């Protein structure tokens, strides 16, 4: 029964993801919460010590926060669509194909409670990062940074590779508005915007490939030969493809940013790790390159645009 509920939660997340094309769906996040919690309750008591149980609690808390933000008047389609995508990725990557099983290990009541609290914190963290990407708030951001610091020191939940990838990807998305708000007033409307976009994108792609190759070549099963080049190349192509798709977002109405195509590129490569981790466990190797590419893209107008009239 728990596996059935988890499957229904996955389908509910998919419904959230595609709901932006419809007008209905205000309570889809609540449905996902109920299904996820039901699946967790029906699972063995030690499921919270496994990735499957953790994923159910994280998803339930995150979707509950998303429903709260929607009820507070936040953009329903944005929160449902983005939140559904995150939920879909978490359940697909963390919930076992055969369901959560009983183990021979025994855990104390305190250990289980602490694991539940840690999962709840991560769920809130993901929801707040999503809210940050919609409406950046410095107080909210300070709380996120403190929470991340505490989790990195006192929790081993982040040892889960896919969960770490999702969190870092959401950090990219959640803090992009902060960096863009700092740079945008300084760039004005300069000449050579197309050249700046092309050069910064090319430099970003080169950095992603170089850093990915350097990290992948240290993976034992791949080595530092042609295999590392091939893996780094297809990972870079995947990130680049999603970034180029992001550049098309202004055609769909996402053109409120000073440099909409550059914003689309940054958004595309920021969410790419979440998508790529569905295919491979090597996704963590692209995170460094993406972070460098984001910094290059944000700062490039200050350097590459000529004759720019700086905003007062």
KEKE-3310 file (N, C-alpha, C; in steps of 0.2 Angstrom, whole numbers, plus 5000, padded with zeros to 4 digits):
npx = (5004:5010:5019:5010:5004:5015:5018:5006:5008:5019:5013:5004:5013:5018:5006:5006:5017:5013:5003:5003:4999:4986:4971:4966:4970:4974:4975:4983:4996:4993:4986:4997:5005:4996:4996:5010:5013:5004:5010:5022:5018:5012:5024:5038:5043:5057:5059:5062:5076:5080:5083:5071:5061:5065:5064:5050:5045:5052:5047:5033:5033:5039:5030:5019:5023:5024:5010:5006:5012:5006:4992:4994:4995:5005:5012:5003:5005:5019:5024:5017:5021:5036:5038:5032:5040:5052:5048:5045:5058:5065:5057:5059:5073:5076:5067:5066:5065:5059:5052:5051:5059:5059:5073:5088:5093:5092:5085:5085:5071:5074:5084:5076:5067:5076:5080:5068:5066:5077:5074:5062:5067:5075:5065:5058:5068:5071:5058:5059:5070:5064:5054:5062:5068:5057:5053:5065:5071:5080:5081:5075:5085:5096:5092:5091:5105:5111:5104:5109:5122:5121:5116:5126:5136:5130:5123:5120:5112:5115:5124:5118:5119:5110:5101:5109:5113:5101:5098:5109:5107:5095:5100:5107:5097:5089:5097:5101:5093:5098:5111:5109:5101:5111:5120:5113:5108:5120:5124:5116:5111:5120:5132:5135:5128:5124:5136:5142:5134:5136:5150:5151:5143:5150:5163:5158:5153:5165:5172:5163:5165:5179:5181:5172:5178:5191:5186:5179:5189:5195:5187:5186:5180:5180:5192:5206:5207:5201:5188:5185:5185:5174:5163:5163:5161:5148:5140:5143:5136:5123:5120:5123:5113:5101:5103:5103:5089:5083:5086:5076:5065:5061:5053:5042:5036:5044:5052:5055:5067:5083:5092:5086:5088:5101:5097:5089:5098:5106:5096:5092:5104:5106:5095:5098:5106:5097:5089:5098:5103:5093:5097:5111:5123:5134:5132:5136:5148:5147:5144:5153:5158:5146:5143:5154:5151:5139:5143:5152:5142:5134:5142:5148:5142:5147:5160:5162:5153:5153:5154:5144:5130:5130:5118:5110)
npy = (4994:5006:5008:5010:5022:5031:5030:5037:5049:5053:5054:5064:5075:5076:5080:5093:5098:5100:5108:5122:5125:5125:5132:5128:5119:5123:5117:5106:5104:5102:5089:5081:5082:5075:5062:5059:5059:5049:5038:5038:5035:5023:5015:5005:5008:5012:5018:5031:5032:5028:5033:5033:5035:5047:5055:5056:5063:5075:5079:5080:5091:5101:5103:5107:5119:5126:5126:5134:5146:5148:5150:5162:5171:5170:5167:5155:5146:5146:5142:5129:5123:5123:5118:5105:5099:5098:5090:5078:5075:5072:5061:5051:5049:5046:5038:5021:5009:4996:5000:5005:4995:4984:4983:4975:4983:4992:5006:5020:5028:5042:5044:5042:5052:5063:5061:5063:5077:5083:5080:5087:5100:5101:5100:5112:5121:5119:5124:5137:5142:5141:5150:5161:5163:5168:5179:5188:5189:5197:5193:5181:5174:5175:5167:5155:5153:5151:5139:5130:5130:5124:5111:5106:5104:5097:5086:5071:5070:5076:5068:5061:5059:5063:5071:5081:5087:5092:5102:5111:5115:5122:5132:5139:5144:5150:5161:5168:5180:5189:5191:5196:5208:5216:5218:5223:5237:5243:5241:5247:5252:5246:5245:5231:5220:5208:5202:5201:5192:5181:5179:5177:5166:5156:5156:5151:5138:5132:5133:5124:5112:5110:5110:5099:5089:5088:5084:5072:5064:5059:5050:5033:5022:5028:5035:5044:5045:5043:5040:5049:5061:5059:5057:5070:5078:5074:5077:5091:5095:5092:5101:5113:5112:5113:5126:5133:5131:5138:5150:5153:5156:5170:5171:5166:5174:5177:5190:5200:5204:5213:5208:5197:5185:5182:5180:5169:5159:5158:5153:5141:5133:5133:5125:5113:5103:5096:5090:5082:5073:5063:5054:5051:5047:5055:5068:5078:5082:5093:5104:5114:5119:5125:5135:5144:5147:5154:5165:5171:5174:5183:5194:5198:5209:5220:5221:5217:5224:5238:5256:5258:5265:5269:5266:5277)
npz = (5000:5004:4993:4983:4987:4986:4973:4968:4974:4966:4954:4957:4959:4946:4940:4946:4940:4926:4928:4926:4913:4913:4921:4933:4948:4961:4973:4971:4977:4990:4989:4985:4997:5006:5000:5001:5015:5019:5012:5019:5032:5031:5029:5035:5051:5052:5040:5039:5041:5029:5011:5004:5014:5019:5008:5006:5017:5016:5004:5007:5017:5009:4999:5007:5012:4999:4996:5006:5002:4990:4994:5001:4991:4981:4965:4957:4946:4944:4957:4958:4946:4947:4959:4958:4949:4956:4966:4959:4954:4966:4971:4961:4961:4974:4980:4982:4969:4972:4983:5001:5012:5026:5038:5045:5055:5070:5077:5088:5097:5098:5088:5077:5078:5077:5064:5057:5060:5054:5040:5039:5040:5029:5019:5021:5019:5005:5000:5004:4996:4984:4985:4987:4974:4968:4974:4981:4997:5009:5023:5024:5016:5024:5034:5027:5024:5036:5040:5030:5034:5047:5044:5036:5045:5056:5051:5041:5031:5019:5013:5004:4987:4976:4983:4987:4975:4971:4981:4979:4966:4968:4976:4967:4959:4969:4973:4962:4959:4969:4965:4952:4955:4961:4951:4939:4941:4937:4924:4914:4898:4886:4872:4861:4866:4861:4858:4870:4876:4868:4870:4884:4886:4878:4885:4898:4894:4890:4903:4910:4904:4906:4920:4923:4916:4924:4936:4934:4929:4940:4945:4948:4940:4928:4924:4917:4904:4887:4890:4901:4894:4885:4894:4901:4890:4886:4897:4898:4886:4889:4899:4892:4882:4890:4894:4883:4879:4889:4885:4876:4884:4885:4874:4878:4886:4897:4900:4908:4913:4913:4904:4896:4888:4893:4906:4904:4900:4911:4920:4914:4915:4928:4933:4927:4934:4942:4933:4925:4935:4935:4926:4928:4940:4941:4942:4951:4947:4938:4945:4950:4938:4933:4943:4941:4927:4929:4937:4927:4917:4924:4927:4915:4907:4912:4909:4895:4887:4878:4878:4888:4896:4911:4924:4935)
capx = (5000:5014:5021:5004:5003:5021:5016:5001:5012:5023:5008:5002:5019:5018:5001:5008:5022:5010:4997:5004:4995:4978:4969:4964:4975:4976:4976:4987:5001:4990:4985:5004:5006:4992:4998:5017:5012:5001:5015:5027:5015:5011:5030:5041:5045:5064:5060:5065:5083:5082:5082:5064:5057:5067:5061:5043:5045:5055:5042:5027:5035:5040:5023:5015:5025:5022:5003:5005:5014:5000:4987:4996:4994:5011:5011:5001:5008:5026:5025:5015:5026:5043:5038:5030:5047:5057:5045:5046:5065:5066:5054:5062:5080:5077:5063:5068:5060:5055:5049:5055:5059:5062:5080:5090:5096:5087:5086:5081:5066:5077:5087:5071:5064:5081:5080:5062:5067:5082:5070:5058:5071:5077:5059:5057:5074:5069:5052:5061:5074:5060:5051:5068:5068:5051:5053:5071:5071:5087:5080:5074:5091:5100:5090:5093:5112:5112:5101:5113:5128:5120:5115:5132:5140:5127:5118:5123:5107:5117:5128:5114:5121:5105:5098:5114:5113:5095:5099:5114:5104:5090:5103:5109:5090:5086:5101:5102:5090:5102:5117:5106:5099:5117:5123:5108:5108:5127:5125:5113:5110:5127:5132:5138:5125:5124:5143:5144:5130:5139:5157:5151:5141:5156:5167:5154:5153:5172:5173:5160:5169:5186:5180:5169:5184:5195:5183:5177:5195:5197:5182:5190:5178:5181:5199:5208:5208:5195:5182:5183:5183:5167:5158:5163:5158:5140:5138:5143:5131:5117:5120:5122:5106:5096:5104:5100:5082:5082:5087:5070:5060:5059:5048:5036:5034:5048:5056:5055:5074:5086:5095:5081:5092:5106:5094:5086:5104:5107:5091:5093:5110:5105:5091:5101:5109:5091:5086:5103:5103:5088:5101:5117:5126:5140:5130:5139:5154:5146:5141:5158:5158:5140:5144:5158:5148:5134:5147:5154:5137:5131:5147:5151:5140:5152:5167:5162:5149:5156:5150:5138:5128:5128:5112:5112)
capy = (5000:5012:5009:5013:5029:5034:5031:5042:5056:5055:5056:5071:5079:5077:5085:5100:5101:5102:5112:5129:5126:5125:5137:5124:5116:5127:5112:5100:5103:5098:5082:5078:5082:5070:5056:5058:5057:5043:5033:5037:5032:5015:5012:5003:5014:5014:5021:5038:5031:5027:5038:5033:5038:5054:5059:5057:5068:5081:5081:5083:5097:5106:5105:5110:5126:5128:5127:5140:5152:5149:5153:5169:5175:5170:5165:5148:5142:5146:5137:5122:5120:5122:5113:5098:5097:5096:5084:5073:5073:5069:5054:5047:5048:5044:5033:5014:5006:4991:5002:5005:4988:4983:4982:4972:4988:4995:5013:5022:5033:5048:5044:5042:5059:5068:5061:5067:5084:5085:5080:5093:5106:5101:5102:5120:5124:5119:5128:5144:5143:5142:5157:5166:5164:5171:5186:5188:5192:5196:5190:5174:5172:5174:5160:5149:5152:5148:5132:5126:5129:5119:5105:5104:5102:5092:5081:5067:5069:5079:5064:5058:5063:5067:5076:5087:5090:5096:5107:5115:5118:5126:5137:5143:5147:5155:5167:5172:5186:5193:5194:5200:5214:5219:5220:5226:5244:5246:5240:5252:5250:5247:5242:5225:5216:5201:5199:5200:5186:5175:5177:5174:5159:5152:5155:5147:5131:5130:5131:5118:5106:5109:5108:5093:5084:5087:5080:5066:5060:5056:5044:5027:5018:5032:5036:5051:5045:5045:5040:5055:5066:5057:5059:5077:5081:5073:5081:5098:5096:5092:5107:5118:5111:5116:5133:5136:5131:5143:5157:5154:5158:5176:5171:5163:5180:5179:5195:5206:5205:5218:5204:5191:5179:5180:5177:5162:5155:5156:5149:5134:5129:5132:5119:5107:5097:5092:5086:5077:5068:5058:5050:5048:5048:5059:5075:5083:5085:5099:5110:5119:5123:5129:5140:5148:5150:5159:5171:5175:5177:5189:5200:5200:5215:5226:5220:5216:5229:5245:5262:5257:5271:5266:5268:5281)
capz = (5000:5004:4987:4979:4989:4984:4965:4967:4975:4960:4948:4959:4957:4938:4939:4948:4935:4920:4929:4923:4906:4915:4926:4939:4951:4967:4979:4969:4982:4996:4987:4986:5004:5009:4998:5003:5022:5019:5010:5025:5038:5030:5028:5041:5056:5051:5034:5039:5040:5022:5007:5002:5019:5019:5002:5007:5022:5013:4999:5011:5020:5004:4996:5012:5011:4993:4996:5010:4998:4985:4998:5003:4985:4977:4958:4958:4941:4946:4962:4957:4941:4949:4965:4955:4946:4961:4969:4954:4954:4972:4972:4956:4962:4981:4983:4979:4964:4975:4989:5007:5015:5033:5038:5051:5059:5074:5078:5094:5096:5097:5081:5072:5078:5074:5056:5054:5060:5048:5034:5039:5039:5022:5015:5022:5015:4997:4998:5004:4991:4978:4986:4986:4967:4965:4978:4985:5003:5013:5030:5022:5013:5030:5037:5022:5024:5043:5040:5027:5038:5052:5040:5033:5050:5060:5048:5036:5025:5013:5010:4998:4981:4972:4987:4987:4969:4970:4985:4976:4960:4970:4979:4961:4957:4974:4975:4956:4959:4973:4961:4947:4957:4962:4944:4934:4941:4935:4917:4910:4891:4883:4865:4861:4871:4858:4858:4877:4878:4865:4873:4891:4885:4876:4891:4902:4891:4891:4910:4912:4901:4909:4927:4923:4915:4929:4942:4931:4928:4946:4946:4947:4935:4922:4923:4914:4896:4882:4894:4905:4889:4883:4899:4902:4884:4886:4903:4895:4880:4892:4903:4887:4879:4894:4895:4876:4879:4894:4881:4873:4888:4884:4869:4881:4890:4903:4897:4912:4916:4909:4899:4896:4885:4897:4912:4902:4900:4918:4923:4911:4917:4936:4935:4923:4938:4944:4927:4923:4940:4933:4921:4930:4947:4940:4941:4956:4944:4934:4949:4950:4932:4932:4947:4937:4922:4932:4939:4921:4914:4927:4927:4908:4904:4915:4906:4888:4884:4877:4878:4892:4900:4918:4927:4941)
cpx = (5004:5017:5016:5004:5009:5020:5011:5004:5016:5019:5005:5007:5019:5012:5002:5013:5019:5004:4997:5000:4988:4977:4968:4971:4978:4978:4980:4993:4999:4988:4992:5006:5003:4995:5005:5017:5009:5006:5020:5024:5014:5018:5033:5043:5052:5065:5063:5073:5085:5080:5075:5060:5059:5064:5053:5041:5047:5050:5036:5028:5035:5034:5018:5016:5023:5014:5002:5007:5008:4994:4988:4996:5000:5008:5009:5005:5015:5027:5023:5020:5033:5043:5036:5036:5052:5055:5046:5053:5067:5063:5057:5069:5081:5073:5064:5063:5056:5052:5053:5054:5061:5069:5082:5092:5090:5090:5082:5076:5069:5081:5082:5068:5069:5081:5074:5063:5072:5078:5065:5061:5073:5071:5057:5062:5073:5063:5054:5065:5070:5056:5056:5068:5063:5051:5059:5070:5077:5086:5079:5081:5096:5098:5092:5101:5114:5110:5106:5120:5127:5119:5122:5137:5137:5123:5122:5118:5110:5122:5125:5116:5116:5102:5103:5114:5107:5095:5103:5111:5099:5094:5105:5102:5088:5091:5103:5099:5094:5108:5115:5104:5105:5120:5119:5108:5115:5128:5122:5111:5116:5126:5136:5135:5125:5131:5145:5140:5134:5146:5156:5148:5146:5161:5164:5154:5160:5174:5169:5163:5175:5185:5177:5174:5188:5193:5181:5183:5197:5192:5185:5187:5178:5188:5200:5209:5202:5189:5180:5181:5176:5162:5158:5160:5150:5137:5137:5137:5124:5115:5119:5115:5101:5097:5102:5092:5080:5082:5080:5064:5057:5053:5042:5033:5038:5054:5056:5062:5078:5090:5092:5085:5097:5103:5091:5092:5106:5102:5091:5098:5109:5100:5093:5103:5103:5089:5091:5104:5098:5092:5107:5119:5132:5138:5133:5146:5153:5144:5146:5158:5152:5140:5148:5155:5143:5138:5149:5148:5134:5136:5149:5149:5145:5158:5167:5157:5152:5151:5144:5136:5126:5122:5114:5110)
cpy = (5006:5014:5013:5021:5034:5035:5037:5049:5058:5057:5063:5076:5081:5081:5092:5103:5103:5107:5119:5130:5126:5130:5134:5122:5119:5123:5106:5099:5100:5091:5078:5077:5076:5063:5054:5056:5051:5037:5032:5034:5025:5012:5010:5009:5016:5017:5028:5038:5029:5032:5039:5037:5046:5058:5060:5062:5075:5084:5084:5089:5103:5108:5108:5118:5129:5130:5133:5146:5154:5153:5160:5174:5175:5166:5157:5144:5141:5141:5130:5119:5118:5117:5106:5095:5094:5090:5077:5070:5069:5062:5049:5045:5045:5038:5026:5012:5000:4993:5002:4998:4989:4981:4978:4976:4990:5002:5015:5027:5040:5049:5045:5050:5064:5067:5064:5074:5087:5085:5086:5099:5107:5103:5109:5123:5125:5124:5135:5146:5145:5149:5162:5168:5168:5178:5186:5192:5191:5192:5182:5171:5171:5168:5154:5148:5149:5141:5128:5125:5124:5112:5102:5101:5097:5087:5078:5066:5071:5074:5060:5062:5067:5072:5083:5091:5095:5102:5113:5119:5123:5132:5142:5147:5152:5161:5170:5179:5191:5196:5198:5207:5219:5222:5224:5234:5247:5245:5244:5248:5251:5244:5236:5220:5208:5198:5197:5193:5180:5174:5174:5167:5154:5151:5150:5140:5128:5128:5125:5112:5105:5107:5101:5087:5083:5083:5073:5061:5057:5051:5038:5023:5022:5033:5043:5050:5047:5045:5046:5061:5065:5059:5066:5080:5080:5077:5089:5099:5096:5098:5113:5118:5114:5123:5136:5136:5136:5150:5158:5156:5165:5176:5169:5169:5181:5184:5201:5208:5209:5214:5198:5185:5177:5177:5170:5157:5153:5152:5142:5130:5128:5126:5113:5101:5093:5088:5080:5072:5062:5053:5047:5050:5053:5067:5080:5086:5091:5105:5115:5123:5127:5135:5146:5151:5155:5166:5175:5178:5183:5195:5202:5206:5221:5226:5220:5221:5236:5250:5262:5263:5268:5270:5272:5277)
cpz = (5000:4997:4982:4980:4986:4976:4964:4969:4969:4955:4950:4958:4950:4936:4941:4943:4929:4921:4927:4916:4907:4920:4933:4942:4958:4972:4977:4974:4988:4995:4988:4993:5007:5007:5000:5010:5023:5018:5016:5031:5037:5029:5035:5045:5055:5044:5034:5039:5033:5017:5005:5007:5020:5014:5003:5012:5019:5008:5002:5014:5015:5001:5001:5012:5005:4993:5001:5006:4993:4988:5000:4997:4980:4970:4958:4953:4942:4951:4961:4952:4943:4955:4963:4952:4951:4965:4965:4954:4960:4973:4967:4958:4969:4983:4979:4975:4967:4982:4995:5010:5023:5033:5045:5057:5064:5076:5084:5092:5094:5090:5076:5072:5075:5066:5053:5054:5055:5042:5033:5037:5032:5017:5015:5018:5008:4996:4999:4999:4985:4979:4985:4978:4964:4968:4983:4991:5007:5019:5028:5020:5019:5033:5033:5023:5031:5043:5036:5030:5044:5049:5038:5039:5054:5057:5042:5030:5019:5009:5004:4992:4977:4976:4987:4981:4968:4975:4982:4970:4962:4973:4973:4959:4962:4975:4968:4957:4963:4969:4955:4949:4959:4956:4940:4935:4938:4928:4912:4903:4886:4876:4866:4865:4868:4859:4865:4879:4875:4868:4880:4891:4883:4882:4896:4900:4892:4898:4913:4910:4905:4916:4928:4922:4920:4935:4940:4931:4934:4949:4944:4941:4928:4920:4920:4907:4892:4886:4898:4900:4887:4888:4901:4896:4884:4891:4901:4890:4884:4896:4897:4883:4883:4895:4888:4876:4884:4890:4877:4877:4887:4878:4872:4886:4896:4901:4901:4915:4911:4903:4899:4893:4890:4904:4910:4902:4907:4922:4921:4914:4925:4937:4931:4928:4940:4939:4925:4928:4939:4929:4924:4937:4947:4940:4945:4952:4940:4938:4949:4944:4931:4937:4944:4931:4924:4933:4932:4918:4917:4927:4920:4906:4906:4911:4898:4884:4883:4876:4882:4896:4906:4921:4934:4947)
residu = (UNK:UNK:UNK:UNK:UNK:UNK:UNK:UNK:UNK:UNK:UNK:UNK:UNK:UNK:UNK:UNK:UNK:UNK:UNK:UNK:UNK:UNK:UNK:UNK:UNK:UNK:UNK:UNK:UNK:UNK:UNK:UNK:UNK:UNK:UNK:UNK:UNK:UNK:UNK:UNK:UNK:UNK:UNK:UNK:UNK:UNK:UNK:UNK:UNK:UNK:UNK:UNK:UNK:UNK:UNK:UNK:UNK:UNK:UNK:UNK:UNK:UNK:UNK:UNK:UNK:UNK:UNK:UNK:UNK:UNK:UNK:UNK:UNK:UNK:UNK:UNK:UNK:UNK:UNK:UNK:UNK:UNK:UNK:UNK:UNK:UNK:UNK:UNK:UNK:UNK:UNK:UNK:UNK:UNK:UNK:UNK:UNK:UNK:UNK:UNK:UNK:UNK:UNK:UNK:UNK:UNK:UNK:UNK:UNK:UNK:UNK:UNK:UNK:UNK:UNK:UNK:UNK:UNK:UNK:UNK:UNK:UNK:UNK:UNK:UNK:UNK:UNK:UNK:UNK:UNK:UNK:UNK:UNK:UNK:UNK:UNK:UNK:UNK:UNK:UNK:UNK:UNK:UNK:UNK:UNK:UNK:UNK:UNK:UNK:UNK:UNK:UNK:UNK:UNK:UNK:UNK:UNK:UNK:UNK:UNK:UNK:UNK:UNK:UNK:UNK:UNK:UNK:UNK:UNK:UNK:UNK:UNK:UNK:UNK:UNK:UNK:UNK:UNK:UNK:UNK:UNK:UNK:UNK:UNK:UNK:UNK:UNK:UNK:UNK:UNK:UNK:UNK:UNK:UNK:UNK:UNK:UNK:UNK:UNK:UNK:UNK:UNK:UNK:UNK:UNK:UNK:UNK:UNK:UNK:UNK:UNK:UNK:UNK:UNK:UNK:UNK:UNK:UNK:UNK:UNK:UNK:UNK:UNK:UNK:UNK:UNK:UNK:UNK:UNK:UNK:UNK:UNK:UNK:UNK:UNK:UNK:UNK:UNK:UNK:UNK:UNK:UNK:UNK:UNK:UNK:UNK:UNK:UNK:UNK:UNK:UNK:UNK:UNK:UNK:UNK:UNK:UNK:UNK:UNK:UNK:UNK:UNK:UNK:UNK:UNK:UNK:UNK:UNK:UNK:UNK:UNK:UNK:UNK:UNK:UNK:UNK:UNK:UNK:UNK:UNK:UNK:UNK:UNK:UNK:UNK:UNK:UNK:UNK:UNK:UNK:UNK:UNK:UNK:UNK:UNK:UNK:UNK:UNK:UNK:UNK:UNK:UNK:UNK:UNK:UNK:UNK:UNK:UNK:UNK:UNK:UNK:UNK)
# end
